[in-house]
Amino acid sequence: MKNEIGVLAGNVWELLNKKGPMTLTQLKKLVNSNDFTLHAAIGWLAREDKLDFQKSGNSIKINLK
């Protein structure tokens, strides 16, 4: 499971690098993963201080630092 989360974290980083800021809903549509693994991958990147979170209306956009 830890390996799966790490791989997904890399995929999320690549998506944000290529496409820019996205909401969790937008990310979920682009990755083939369940909610738990996606949330864990985002947490992984946040813990490594690689993400920035910006409130935009009623949603939060996730972006690379």
C-alpha positions, 0 to 999 in steps of 0.5 A: 500500500505504501508503494501505491501511495508513493507512486500516486504522489508522483503522478499527482506531482506530475499532473500539477506540474503540467496542468497547474492548480487543481481542485481535489475533484479535478485531480480525482477525475484524472487519476485512477485511484480510490479516495483513500489513496489519493488523499494519502498521496496528497498528504504525502506531498504536503508533508514533504512541503511540496504543495500549496493550498489556496481557497477559491470560493467553496473549494480549495485548489492544490498547487505545487510550491 
